[in-house]
């Protein structure tokens, strides 16, 4: 009897140990509808591009699980191939839960147990909603292109277009202000609207500098912080050169 009890206790300890997430790692548990026996690809988003890390096989029931070493905050991408993917930012010891439709990861996924990843999810949902409205405006323009009052229609649609872009800019500004020091602000900075960046280093350098200053306080040695610093320094140098050239031309 004692041997049986000891065996059961040992089994519990082993099971608990196997399911525990270590302090220098994170784990992702997921279930993707229609993902049976499919393959996922894990990448790290770095300042120099995407780095392939692993291939994850989805089980017959659509579930998957993997652990990965945690070193510092960074952006990961879980892709089904092509342009459909989930971005997430894990922290140490997190046991992240993902659910989605396999063929529509970015638009259908939910995330639990990861506050930074939830920020990216919220940012992504706003992006999807904005693009949906933008597509409706374009469709309305297309559907009415032969109407006699097309110029009036264009004017109204253009006003709505400008308001939509302004709304998205304000949303991003509030996002980076509210989430100062979060790596998610890097993704926010590079959000686009109708195939152009909402914020540019040329016209919105102050926004980039604010994001960098907050990141530098918390993550001074993070590659994303260092990469942003490099971009800012390059932009400042180009601005100074342009100002010097303009000054020289004025003297002529």
N, C-alpha and C positions, 0 to 999 in steps of 0.2 A: 504493500500500500504506500509506504514511504517512497519507494522507488518510483511509483506511478505519479505521486504528487510532485516529486522532484523533476520528473520528466516533463510534466505539464507546465510547471513553473519555468523550466528552461525553454520550452517551446514558446511560451508567452514572451519571454525576454527576447528571444531571437526574432520573433515576429514584430515586436515593438521596435527593435533596433533596425530591422530592415525597412520599416515604414517611416522611420524618423528622418527628417531632412537635416543634414549637417549644417554647421554654422558657416561653412565656406562653399555652400552650394544652394541651388534652388531646384524645385521639381515642378513639372507641368503635367497635370492630368487632363485629359480631354475626351470628348465624345463628339464626333462629327457625323451628322446624318448623311447617309449616302456615301460615307467614306470607307465602307467596308473593303478591307484588303488593299486600300490605296496607300500612297507614299507621300510623306511630307518632307520638306527640306528646311533645315534650320540654318539661318545666316545671322551674322552680327553686322549691324550697320556701323561702319567706321567713318571717320572723316575722309578716308581715301577710297570709300566704296564698300561693297558688300563682300564679306568673307564667309565662305562656305564652312560650316561647322559639323553638320551631321545629317544623316538620313533617318527618318523615323517611319517605321511600318505601322499602319493602322490595323487593328485586329478585325476579326470577322464581324464583331458587334459594333464596329465604328469607334472603339475606344483606343486610347494610346496613353503612354506614360513615359517620361524620360527625366533624367536628372542631368544637371550641367554645373560645372564649376562656377562659383561666383567670385569675382575679383573686385569689381567696382561697378557703379551704375553705368549701364550702356543700353543700347537699343537692339533688340533682337527681332528677327523677322521669321515667321513660320509660314511657309509658302506651299501651295498645292501645285505650283508650277505656273509660269507666265506672270501675269500682273495681279493675281488674286492672292492676297496675303494678310496676315495679322501682325501688327507690331506690338511689342510689349516690353516693359522695363521692369525686370524682376529685382527684388532686394534679397539679401541673404536670408536663408531659412524659409523663404516663402514656398508654399505649396499651392501653386496657381491652378485654377480650374477654368478650362475653356470649353465652350460649346458653340457649334456653328453648323451651317449647311456647307458640306464640302465644296460644292460648286459655286458658293457665294460667300466665301470666308469674310471678306472685309465688310460686307453689308449686313451680315447676319450674326456675327459672333457676339458672345457675352463673355465677361471675365469676372472672376471672383478671387478674393484673397491676395490682391496685389494693387494697392492704392495708386502707384505710379502708372501701372498698366491701365487702370481704370481712367486715368486722366487722358491717356492716348485714345481710349475707346470713346470717351465723350467728345474729344476733338474730332475724331473720325466721323462720328454721327452728325455733328454740325456740318462737316464738309459734305457729307452725302446729301443732307437736306438742302444745303445751298445749291449744290449742283443740280438737284432735282428741279428747283425753282428756275434756275438758269436755263435748263433744257426746255422747260415749259415756255419761257419767253422766246427762245429760238424757234420752237415749234409754232407758236402763235404768229411770229413774223413770217415763217414759211407758208403757213396756211392762208395768210392774207396778202401775199405778195402781188396778187392781181386785182386787189380791191381798189376802187377809185380813190379812196381816202387813205392810201397806203402811207403817205408822208405823215399824216396825223397819227396813224397807228405806230409808225416808227418812233415818232417823238415820245409818245406815251411809254412805249416799251423801253426806250433808251433811258427815260427817267427812272423807271423801275429797275433797270440794269444798274444804274449808278447807285441807287439806294441799296440794292442788294450787295454790291461791292463794298459800299461804306459800312453796311451792317457787319459784313465779314471781317473787315479791318478792325472795327471796334471790338468784335468778339475776340479776335486774336490778341489785341492790346490788353483787354481785360484778363485773358487767359494767362499771358506771361507775367502780368502784374500780380495776379492772385497766386501764381505758382512759381514765385521767385526761387531760383536755385534748383529747379527741377530740370532734369535732362529732357523732359517732355517739351520744354520751351524751345529746344532746338528744332523739333519737328514743326512746332507752331510757326516759327520764323519762316519756314520754307513752304508754307501753304500757298497754293496757287488759286487764281480765280480766272476762269476762261483762258487757261494756258499762259497766264503771266503771273509773276510773283506779286503777292499783296504788299510785301515789304522788300525793298531793295537796299543794298549797301550804299548805293549812290544817293538815293533820296531819303532813306530812313536810317541813316547811320546811328542816330541817337538811340533808336529802339534796339539795335544790335548791341550797342555799348552797354545799355541797361541790363540786357539779358546776360551779357558776358560778366559784368561786374558782380552780379548775384551768384552766377555759377562759380566764379573765381573765389568767392568767400567760402563756399562749401566743398567744391570739387576742383581745387586749383591744378591738380595733376592729371585730371581726367582728359583723355584724348579729345573728347568733344569740346571741352573748354579750351584746350590748347589750339584745336583746329579753328574755333571761332575767333580766337585772339589773332591768329595768323591772317584770317580773312579781313578783320577789322584794320589791322596794321597796313595791309595791302591797299585797302580802300582809302585810308587816310593819306597814304603816300601818293596815290593817284590824284586825290583831291588837291593836295599841296602842289603837285606838279602842274595841275590844270590852273590853279590860282596864280602860280609863278608865270606861266605862259601868258595868261590873260593880262597880268601886270606888265609884262614886257611889251605886249602888243599895244597896250594903252600908252606907253612911253614913246612909241614910234611915231 
